[in-house]
Amino acid sequence: MIKKFFSDRRFYSTMLNLAVPMTIQQFVNSSTNLLDVLMIGQLGETAIASLGLSNQIFFLLILFLFGISSGSAIFTAQYWGKGDMVNLRKVMGIGLTMAITVALFYTLIALLIPDKILSIYTKDQAVIELGSQYLRIVGVGYIFTAITLTFMSVLRSTQNVRLPMVITIIALSTNIFLNYCLIFGNFGFPELGVRGAALGTTISRILETFLMIFFAYRFRTAAAVKLHQLNYTFSFFKKVLRTSLPAAVNEVFWSLGITTYYAVYARIGTDAVAAVNITSTIENMTFVIFIGAANACAIMIGNQIGADNEDQAFIYGLRFLVICILLSIFLGLVVLILRPFILSLYNIEQTSYDYAYKIQFVYALTMWIRVSNLIIFIGILRSGGDTRYALLVEMGSIWLIGVPSALLGGFVFHWPVYYVYALVLSEEVVKLMIVIPRFLSRKWIHNFTNITDDLEPIQAPI
């Protein structure tokens, strides 16, 4: 039985072909974030805190967009498995409409009221002022990010993962170079500090969008559609929205919970939020493999469900879960060993160092729990269309357990930030205990390829 579980060459070949490029892409992305924090870190704790809190706005946006794209990907992956390109492209039209609308809303917030938004997280006026400068610049690129992620979602759902990887590497390499030049004034560029980081990031996001669109059409990919192929009826929109909207809502309220955690950390002190921000970059670096695996899992399961291979979809999910748990335990040990070296790269005070050192200890011990939830929620339940159940579990755990725990630890017990960080992870434990039986029951498997748009199409409001 065990030999059969690990000997499916077709599974591992497909898994590696999908997961490796997406892992590389995520690694480059996380490396860029790490280098950004390292470069900004040379400017002190205030600059680190302002960048970390400002990026919470983008974090909210990116998770909303991720919810929209992954909700749409439920259908695009299954339609691809069935070979239905007509309805696949109509779903792409729905995804573009929703993503651009949400990005426009966040752009207005970043441009018009950045100080008011940042004041929710901190009362440190120096942090608010620097963060507002950053947001007013990066907000310009939000709509471009929305378009890029929609195209990327369609390409991935159709197993074209190398093109997004290459484009992202080009864009992020540009980002690193521009940040190095504009933050410190190298190679004759002006020295702009935090504003330079924002400008470099915005330029690279615009470049990424144009490259994504150009090559998607140049290579005639599944995302290379004509405008009339994006048309859809309101009836079809409602059918798709019924399943995909819970995924987007899930991401929004989950991200609001995460930003609530950041608000608590920030109220503990600038040293605390700097330590958490440093740790989050380490989390991103170690999680790249599992994000790639979760996305590969979602694609493979969605394709199998669309092709009416439900038993195979379940087996794929089980394999991904076991493999990722074993790998996460190993990487947790690596994080424990490398903590002193990692923190030595930052120019921070001893208090921030001690906080970050202890927070990373907690993270390393609980990584396997978070990885398990990632694979089950993103790779398995969502790809099977079980979005309503996932929404209820995630919202219940974070808002009934995680957020109250953070508020109690930070404002009632006045615990150090590393204890508060450990306390909020209790919601991950409860969540895993609930979803394991759901996965084993197979009730999460839903085939949506019978949902089609057979009526006269209307123009999508893009």
DRENRO-664096 format. One record per residue (C-alpha): chain; x, y, z. Coordinates in nm, 2 decimals, always signed. Layout:
BEGIN
[A; [X; Y; Z]]
...
***
This chain:
BEGIN
[A; [+0.00; +0.00; +0.00]]
[A; [+0.28; +0.24; +0.10]]
[A; [+0.48; +0.15; -0.21]]
[A; [+0.18; +0.22; -0.43]]
[A; [+0.12; +0.55; -0.26]]
[A; [+0.47; +0.68; -0.35]]
[A; [+0.52; +0.50; -0.69]]
[A; [+0.28; +0.69; -0.92]]
[A; [+0.53; +0.83; -1.16]]
[A; [+0.26; +1.03; -1.36]]
[A; [+0.15; +1.20; -1.04]]
[A; [+0.50; +1.30; -0.93]]
[A; [+0.60; +1.41; -1.28]]
[A; [+0.29; +1.64; -1.31]]
[A; [+0.34; +1.76; -0.95]]
[A; [+0.70; +1.86; -1.01]]
[A; [+0.62; +2.02; -1.35]]
[A; [+0.36; +2.24; -1.18]]
[A; [+0.50; +2.29; -0.83]]
[A; [+0.86; +2.37; -0.91]]
[A; [+0.80; +2.67; -1.14]]
[A; [+0.55; +2.81; -0.90]]
[A; [+0.78; +2.75; -0.61]]
[A; [+1.06; +2.93; -0.79]]
[A; [+0.83; +3.21; -0.87]]
[A; [+0.72; +3.24; -0.51]]
[A; [+1.08; +3.21; -0.39]]
[A; [+1.18; +3.50; -0.61]]
[A; [+0.89; +3.70; -0.49]]
[A; [+0.97; +3.63; -0.12]]
[A; [+1.34; +3.69; -0.18]]
[A; [+1.25; +4.03; -0.32]]
[A; [+1.04; +4.11; -0.02]]
[A; [+1.33; +4.00; +0.20]]
[A; [+1.57; +4.22; +0.02]]
[A; [+1.33; +4.51; +0.04]]
[A; [+1.31; +4.47; +0.42]]
[A; [+1.69; +4.43; +0.44]]
[A; [+1.74; +4.75; +0.24]]
[A; [+1.48; +4.95; +0.42]]
[A; [+1.61; +4.80; +0.74]]
[A; [+1.93; +5.00; +0.70]]
[A; [+1.72; +5.31; +0.76]]
[A; [+1.61; +5.19; +1.11]]
[A; [+1.31; +5.05; +1.29]]
[A; [+1.07; +5.33; +1.19]]
[A; [+1.13; +5.26; +0.82]]
[A; [+1.08; +4.89; +0.87]]
[A; [+0.76; +4.94; +1.06]]
[A; [+0.62; +5.19; +0.81]]
[A; [+0.69; +4.95; +0.52]]
[A; [+0.54; +4.65; +0.71]]
[A; [+0.22; +4.84; +0.80]]
[A; [+0.18; +5.00; +0.46]]
[A; [+0.21; +4.65; +0.30]]
[A; [-0.08; +4.54; +0.51]]
[A; [-0.30; +4.74; +0.28]]
[A; [-0.15; +4.56; -0.02]]
[A; [-0.18; +4.24; +0.18]]
[A; [-0.56; +4.29; +0.21]]
[A; [-0.58; +4.37; -0.16]]
[A; [-0.37; +4.08; -0.28]]
[A; [-0.56; +3.83; -0.06]]
[A; [-0.89; +3.96; -0.20]]
[A; [-0.75; +3.93; -0.55]]
[A; [-0.62; +3.58; -0.46]]
[A; [-0.97; +3.49; -0.34]]
[A; [-1.12; +3.61; -0.67]]
[A; [-0.87; +3.44; -0.89]]
[A; [-0.87; +3.11; -0.69]]
[A; [-1.25; +3.12; -0.69]]
[A; [-1.25; +3.16; -1.07]]
[A; [-0.98; +2.89; -1.09]]
[A; [-1.22; +2.63; -0.95]]
[A; [-1.41; +2.66; -1.28]]
[A; [-1.12; +2.73; -1.52]]
[A; [-0.93; +2.42; -1.39]]
[A; [-1.24; +2.20; -1.42]]
[A; [-1.33; +2.34; -1.76]]
[A; [-0.98; +2.28; -1.88]]
[A; [-1.00; +1.92; -1.76]]
[A; [-1.32; +1.88; -1.96]]
[A; [-1.19; +2.07; -2.26]]
[A; [-1.45; +2.35; -2.25]]
[A; [-1.26; +2.66; -2.37]]
[A; [-1.57; +2.87; -2.43]]
[A; [-1.69; +2.87; -2.07]]
[A; [-1.33; +2.89; -1.94]]
[A; [-1.29; +3.23; -2.11]]
[A; [-1.62; +3.36; -1.99]]
[A; [-1.51; +3.28; -1.63]]
[A; [-1.19; +3.48; -1.71]]
[A; [-1.41; +3.77; -1.81]]
[A; [-1.58; +3.75; -1.47]]
[A; [-1.25; +3.73; -1.29]]
[A; [-1.12; +4.04; -1.47]]
[A; [-1.43; +4.24; -1.39]]
[A; [-1.42; +4.16; -1.02]]
[A; [-1.05; +4.20; -0.98]]
[A; [-1.03; +4.54; -1.15]]
[A; [-1.32; +4.67; -0.95]]
[A; [-1.17; +4.57; -0.62]]
[A; [-0.82; +4.71; -0.71]]
[A; [-0.98; +5.05; -0.80]]
[A; [-1.13; +5.07; -0.46]]
[A; [-0.80; +5.00; -0.29]]
[A; [-0.62; +5.25; -0.52]]
[A; [-0.86; +5.53; -0.40]]
[A; [-0.79; +5.44; -0.04]]
[A; [-0.41; +5.44; -0.09]]
[A; [-0.41; +5.77; -0.28]]
[A; [-0.67; +5.97; -0.08]]
[A; [-0.67; +5.85; +0.29]]
[A; [-0.34; +5.65; +0.36]]
[A; [-0.28; +5.84; +0.69]]
[A; [-0.63; +5.75; +0.82]]
[A; [-0.58; +5.38; +0.73]]
[A; [-0.24; +5.36; +0.89]]
[A; [-0.36; +5.53; +1.21]]
[A; [-0.57; +5.22; +1.27]]
[A; [-0.25; +5.02; +1.32]]
[A; [-0.03; +5.27; +1.50]]
[A; [-0.02; +5.61; +1.67]]
[A; [+0.35; +5.67; +1.58]]
[A; [+0.33; +5.98; +1.36]]
[A; [+0.67; +5.91; +1.21]]
[A; [+0.56; +5.57; +1.09]]
[A; [+0.23; +5.71; +0.96]]
[A; [+0.40; +5.98; +0.76]]
[A; [+0.66; +5.75; +0.60]]
[A; [+0.39; +5.48; +0.53]]
[A; [+0.16; +5.74; +0.37]]
[A; [+0.43; +5.85; +0.13]]
[A; [+0.48; +5.48; +0.04]]
[A; [+0.11; +5.41; -0.02]]
[A; [+0.05; +5.71; -0.24]]
[A; [+0.30; +5.58; -0.48]]
[A; [+0.24; +5.20; -0.48]]
[A; [-0.14; +5.25; -0.50]]
[A; [-0.09; +5.35; -0.87]]
[A; [+0.01; +4.99; -0.95]]
[A; [-0.28; +4.81; -0.78]]
[A; [-0.50; +4.78; -1.09]]
[A; [-0.20; +4.65; -1.29]]
[A; [-0.15; +4.38; -1.02]]
[A; [-0.52; +4.28; -1.06]]
[A; [-0.48; +4.23; -1.43]]
[A; [-0.16; +4.03; -1.39]]
[A; [-0.31; +3.80; -1.13]]
[A; [-0.61; +3.72; -1.34]]
[A; [-0.40; +3.63; -1.64]]
[A; [-0.17; +3.43; -1.42]]
[A; [-0.46; +3.24; -1.27]]
[A; [-0.59; +3.13; -1.61]]
[A; [-0.24; +3.03; -1.73]]
[A; [-0.18; +2.82; -1.41]]
[A; [-0.52; +2.65; -1.43]]
[A; [-0.44; +2.54; -1.78]]
[A; [-0.10; +2.40; -1.66]]
[A; [+0.10; +2.68; -1.81]]
[A; [+0.32; +2.77; -1.51]]
[A; [+0.65; +2.85; -1.67]]
[A; [+0.55; +3.17; -1.85]]
[A; [+0.43; +3.34; -1.53]]
[A; [+0.74; +3.22; -1.36]]
[A; [+0.97; +3.38; -1.61]]
[A; [+0.78; +3.71; -1.63]]
[A; [+0.77; +3.74; -1.25]]
[A; [+1.15; +3.68; -1.23]]
[A; [+1.21; +3.96; -1.48]]
[A; [+0.97; +4.20; -1.30]]
[A; [+1.11; +4.13; -0.96]]
[A; [+1.47; +4.15; -1.07]]
[A; [+1.38; +4.49; -1.21]]
[A; [+1.22; +4.57; -0.87]]
[A; [+1.54; +4.48; -0.68]]
[A; [+1.76; +4.69; -0.91]]
[A; [+1.54; +4.99; -0.90]]
[A; [+1.50; +4.97; -0.52]]
[A; [+1.88; +4.95; -0.48]]
[A; [+1.92; +5.26; -0.69]]
[A; [+1.63; +5.47; -0.56]]
[A; [+1.65; +5.39; -0.19]]
[A; [+2.02; +5.47; -0.15]]
[A; [+2.08; +5.69; -0.46]]
[A; [+2.31; +5.45; -0.64]]
[A; [+2.42; +5.47; -1.01]]
[A; [+2.33; +5.84; -1.03]]
[A; [+1.97; +5.80; -0.92]]
[A; [+1.82; +6.03; -0.65]]
[A; [+1.83; +5.90; -0.29]]
[A; [+1.46; +5.87; -0.20]]
[A; [+1.45; +5.63; +0.09]]
[A; [+1.11; +5.47; +0.15]]
[A; [+0.96; +5.66; -0.15]]
[A; [+1.23; +5.50; -0.37]]
[A; [+1.12; +5.16; -0.26]]
[A; [+0.76; +5.25; -0.35]]
[A; [+0.86; +5.39; -0.69]]
[A; [+1.07; +5.08; -0.78]]
[A; [+0.79; +4.85; -0.68]]
[A; [+0.53; +5.04; -0.88]]
[A; [+0.74; +5.04; -1.20]]
[A; [+0.81; +4.67; -1.18]]
[A; [+0.44; +4.59; -1.13]]
[A; [+0.34; +4.79; -1.44]]
[A; [+0.62; +4.61; -1.64]]
[A; [+0.50; +4.27; -1.52]]
[A; [+0.15; +4.34; -1.65]]
[A; [+0.26; +4.44; -1.99]]
[A; [+0.49; +4.14; -2.02]]
[A; [+0.22; +3.91; -1.91]]
[A; [-0.04; +4.03; -2.16]]
[A; [+0.22; +4.05; -2.45]]
[A; [+0.35; +3.70; -2.41]]
[A; [+0.01; +3.54; -2.33]]
[A; [-0.10; +3.65; -2.68]]
[A; [+0.24; +3.60; -2.84]]
[A; [+0.24; +3.23; -2.75]]
[A; [-0.14; +3.19; -2.81]]
[A; [-0.21; +3.06; -2.46]]
[A; [-0.55; +2.99; -2.31]]
[A; [-0.55; +3.35; -2.17]]
[A; [-0.51; +3.50; -2.52]]
[A; [-0.87; +3.58; -2.57]]
[A; [-1.06; +3.83; -2.78]]
[A; [-1.28; +4.08; -2.60]]
[A; [-1.61; +3.92; -2.72]]
[A; [-1.49; +3.58; -2.58]]
[A; [-1.49; +3.74; -2.23]]
[A; [-1.87; +3.82; -2.26]]
[A; [-2.10; +3.65; -2.02]]
[A; [-2.46; +3.66; -1.92]]
[A; [-2.58; +3.78; -1.58]]
[A; [-2.73; +3.43; -1.52]]
[A; [-2.39; +3.27; -1.57]]
[A; [-2.23; +3.53; -1.36]]
[A; [-2.46; +3.44; -1.07]]
[A; [-2.39; +3.07; -1.11]]
[A; [-2.01; +3.12; -1.09]]
[A; [-2.04; +3.38; -0.81]]
[A; [-2.24; +3.14; -0.60]]
[A; [-1.93; +2.92; -0.56]]
[A; [-1.64; +3.16; -0.62]]
[A; [-1.76; +3.45; -0.40]]
[A; [-1.72; +3.26; -0.07]]
[A; [-1.35; +3.21; -0.17]]
[A; [-1.31; +3.59; -0.21]]
[A; [-1.50; +3.67; +0.11]]
[A; [-1.30; +3.41; +0.29]]
[A; [-0.97; +3.58; +0.19]]
[A; [-1.11; +3.92; +0.28]]
[A; [-1.22; +3.84; +0.63]]
[A; [-0.92; +3.61; +0.70]]
[A; [-0.69; +3.90; +0.59]]
[A; [-0.88; +4.14; +0.81]]
[A; [-0.81; +3.90; +1.10]]
[A; [-0.44; +3.89; +1.01]]
[A; [-0.43; +4.27; +1.00]]
[A; [-0.60; +4.28; +1.34]]
[A; [-0.31; +4.08; +1.47]]
[A; [-0.07; +4.33; +1.32]]
[A; [-0.27; +4.61; +1.49]]
[A; [-0.22; +4.44; +1.82]]
[A; [+0.15; +4.39; +1.76]]
[A; [+0.19; +4.75; +1.66]]
[A; [+0.02; +4.87; +1.98]]
[A; [+0.26; +4.66; +2.18]]
[A; [+0.54; +4.88; +2.03]]
[A; [+0.75; +4.96; +1.72]]
[A; [+1.01; +4.70; +1.83]]
[A; [+0.73; +4.44; +1.84]]
[A; [+0.60; +4.51; +1.49]]
[A; [+0.95; +4.53; +1.35]]
[A; [+1.02; +4.19; +1.49]]
[A; [+0.70; +4.04; +1.35]]
[A; [+0.77; +4.20; +1.01]]
[A; [+1.12; +4.05; +1.00]]
[A; [+0.97; +3.71; +1.10]]
[A; [+0.70; +3.74; +0.83]]
[A; [+0.97; +3.76; +0.56]]
[A; [+1.12; +3.44; +0.70]]
[A; [+0.78; +3.28; +0.69]]
[A; [+0.74; +3.38; +0.33]]
[A; [+1.07; +3.23; +0.24]]
[A; [+1.00; +2.90; +0.40]]
[A; [+0.64; +2.88; +0.28]]
[A; [+0.73; +2.92; -0.09]]
[A; [+0.75; +2.54; -0.14]]
[A; [+0.41; +2.49; +0.02]]
[A; [+0.24; +2.77; -0.17]]
[A; [+0.37; +2.61; -0.49]]
[A; [+0.25; +2.27; -0.37]]
[A; [-0.09; +2.40; -0.28]]
[A; [-0.14; +2.56; -0.61]]
[A; [-0.02; +2.25; -0.79]]
[A; [-0.26; +2.04; -0.58]]
[A; [-0.55; +2.27; -0.67]]
[A; [-0.47; +2.25; -1.04]]
[A; [-0.43; +1.87; -1.05]]
[A; [-0.74; +1.80; -0.84]]
[A; [-0.95; +2.05; -1.04]]
[A; [-0.84; +1.89; -1.37]]
[A; [-0.92; +1.54; -1.23]]
[A; [-1.27; +1.65; -1.11]]
[A; [-1.34; +1.81; -1.44]]
[A; [-1.25; +1.49; -1.61]]
[A; [-1.48; +1.29; -1.38]]
[A; [-1.19; +1.12; -1.19]]
[A; [-1.31; +1.18; -0.84]]
[A; [-1.13; +0.89; -0.67]]
[A; [-0.81; +1.01; -0.83]]
[A; [-0.87; +1.36; -0.71]]
[A; [-0.90; +1.23; -0.35]]
[A; [-0.58; +1.03; -0.38]]
[A; [-0.39; +1.33; -0.52]]
[A; [-0.51; +1.54; -0.22]]
[A; [-0.39; +1.27; +0.03]]
[A; [-0.05; +1.25; -0.13]]
[A; [+0.00; +1.62; -0.13]]
[A; [-0.09; +1.64; +0.24]]
[A; [+0.14; +1.37; +0.36]]
[A; [+0.44; +1.49; +0.15]]
[A; [+0.40; +1.85; +0.27]]
[A; [+0.37; +1.76; +0.64]]
[A; [+0.69; +1.57; +0.63]]
[A; [+0.87; +1.85; +0.45]]
[A; [+0.74; +2.12; +0.68]]
[A; [+0.87; +1.93; +0.99]]
[A; [+1.22; +1.93; +0.83]]
[A; [+1.21; +2.30; +0.73]]
[A; [+1.10; +2.39; +1.09]]
[A; [+1.42; +2.24; +1.22]]
[A; [+1.62; +2.44; +0.96]]
[A; [+1.46; +2.76; +1.08]]
[A; [+1.55; +2.68; +1.44]]
[A; [+1.91; +2.63; +1.35]]
[A; [+1.95; +2.93; +1.13]]
[A; [+1.78; +3.19; +1.35]]
[A; [+2.10; +3.36; +1.48]]
[A; [+2.25; +3.39; +1.13]]
[A; [+1.92; +3.53; +0.98]]
[A; [+1.88; +3.80; +1.25]]
[A; [+2.24; +3.90; +1.23]]
[A; [+2.16; +4.05; +0.88]]
[A; [+1.94; +4.32; +1.03]]
[A; [+2.05; +4.65; +1.18]]
[A; [+1.81; +4.64; +1.48]]
[A; [+1.81; +4.70; +1.85]]
[A; [+1.85; +4.42; +2.10]]
[A; [+1.48; +4.42; +2.20]]
[A; [+1.37; +4.37; +1.84]]
[A; [+1.63; +4.09; +1.80]]
[A; [+1.51; +3.91; +2.11]]
[A; [+1.14; +3.94; +2.00]]
[A; [+1.22; +3.81; +1.65]]
[A; [+1.43; +3.52; +1.79]]
[A; [+1.15; +3.39; +2.01]]
[A; [+0.88; +3.44; +1.75]]
[A; [+1.07; +3.23; +1.50]]
[A; [+1.10; +2.96; +1.76]]
[A; [+0.72; +2.95; +1.79]]
[A; [+0.68; +2.96; +1.41]]
[A; [+0.93; +2.67; +1.35]]
[A; [+0.75; +2.44; +1.60]]
[A; [+0.40; +2.50; +1.45]]
[A; [+0.49; +2.52; +1.08]]
[A; [+0.35; +2.17; +1.00]]
[A; [+0.01; +2.27; +1.14]]
[A; [-0.01; +2.58; +0.92]]
[A; [+0.11; +2.39; +0.62]]
[A; [-0.15; +2.12; +0.67]]
[A; [-0.43; +2.39; +0.67]]
[A; [-0.28; +2.56; +0.36]]
[A; [-0.29; +2.23; +0.16]]
[A; [-0.64; +2.14; +0.28]]
[A; [-0.81; +2.47; +0.23]]
[A; [-0.63; +2.61; -0.08]]
[A; [-0.52; +2.29; -0.25]]
[A; [-0.81; +2.05; -0.17]]
[A; [-1.13; +2.21; -0.04]]
[A; [-1.13; +2.51; -0.27]]
[A; [-1.03; +2.31; -0.58]]
[A; [-1.33; +2.08; -0.51]]
[A; [-1.56; +2.38; -0.49]]
[A; [-1.63; +2.33; -0.11]]
[A; [-1.60; +2.71; -0.06]]
[A; [-1.89; +2.76; +0.17]]
[A; [-1.77; +2.50; +0.42]]
[A; [-1.42; +2.64; +0.41]]
[A; [-1.55; +2.99; +0.47]]
[A; [-1.75; +2.89; +0.78]]
[A; [-1.45; +2.71; +0.93]]
[A; [-1.20; +2.98; +0.86]]
[A; [-1.42; +3.26; +0.98]]
[A; [-1.52; +3.08; +1.29]]
[A; [-1.16; +2.99; +1.39]]
[A; [-1.00; +3.33; +1.32]]
[A; [-1.28; +3.55; +1.46]]
[A; [-1.40; +3.34; +1.75]]
[A; [-1.06; +3.21; +1.86]]
[A; [-0.76; +3.39; +1.69]]
[A; [-0.87; +3.75; +1.72]]
[A; [-1.01; +3.73; +2.08]]
[A; [-0.68; +3.56; +2.18]]
[A; [-0.47; +3.83; +2.03]]
[A; [-0.68; +4.11; +2.20]]
[A; [-0.66; +3.93; +2.54]]
[A; [-0.29; +3.87; +2.51]]
[A; [-0.20; +4.22; +2.40]]
[A; [-0.45; +4.44; +2.58]]
[A; [-0.57; +4.25; +2.89]]
[A; [-0.27; +4.04; +2.99]]
[A; [-0.01; +4.27; +2.84]]
[A; [+0.20; +3.98; +2.73]]
[A; [+0.52; +4.02; +2.52]]
[A; [+0.47; +4.00; +2.15]]
[A; [+0.61; +3.64; +2.12]]
[A; [+0.35; +3.51; +2.36]]
[A; [+0.07; +3.69; +2.17]]
[A; [+0.20; +3.54; +1.85]]
[A; [+0.19; +3.19; +2.00]]
[A; [-0.16; +3.25; +2.14]]
[A; [-0.31; +3.34; +1.81]]
[A; [-0.19; +3.01; +1.65]]
[A; [-0.45; +2.83; +1.86]]
[A; [-0.70; +2.89; +1.58]]
[A; [-0.48; +2.69; +1.34]]
[A; [-0.49; +2.39; +1.57]]
[A; [-0.87; +2.40; +1.61]]
[A; [-0.91; +2.46; +1.23]]
[A; [-0.70; +2.15; +1.15]]
[A; [-0.91; +1.93; +1.39]]
[A; [-1.23; +2.03; +1.21]]
[A; [-1.12; +2.00; +0.84]]
[A; [-0.94; +1.66; +0.85]]
[A; [-1.27; +1.47; +0.89]]
[A; [-1.42; +1.68; +0.61]]
[A; [-1.13; +1.59; +0.38]]
[A; [-1.16; +1.21; +0.46]]
[A; [-1.54; +1.22; +0.40]]
[A; [-1.49; +1.33; +0.03]]
[A; [-1.79; +1.56; +0.07]]
[A; [-1.58; +1.85; -0.06]]
[A; [-1.57; +1.71; -0.42]]
[A; [-1.81; +1.90; -0.65]]
[A; [-1.81; +1.89; -1.03]]
[A; [-1.91; +2.22; -1.19]]
[A; [-1.85; +2.15; -1.55]]
[A; [-2.23; +2.11; -1.60]]
[A; [-2.26; +2.49; -1.54]]
[A; [-2.25; +2.65; -1.88]]
[A; [-2.34; +2.99; -2.04]]
[A; [-2.58; +2.89; -2.31]]
[A; [-2.78; +3.22; -2.33]]
[A; [-2.71; +3.52; -2.55]]
[A; [-2.40; +3.69; -2.40]]
[A; [-2.38; +4.05; -2.28]]
[A; [-2.07; +4.26; -2.27]]
[A; [-1.87; +4.22; -1.95]]
[A; [-1.81; +4.56; -1.78]]
[A; [-1.43; +4.55; -1.80]]
***
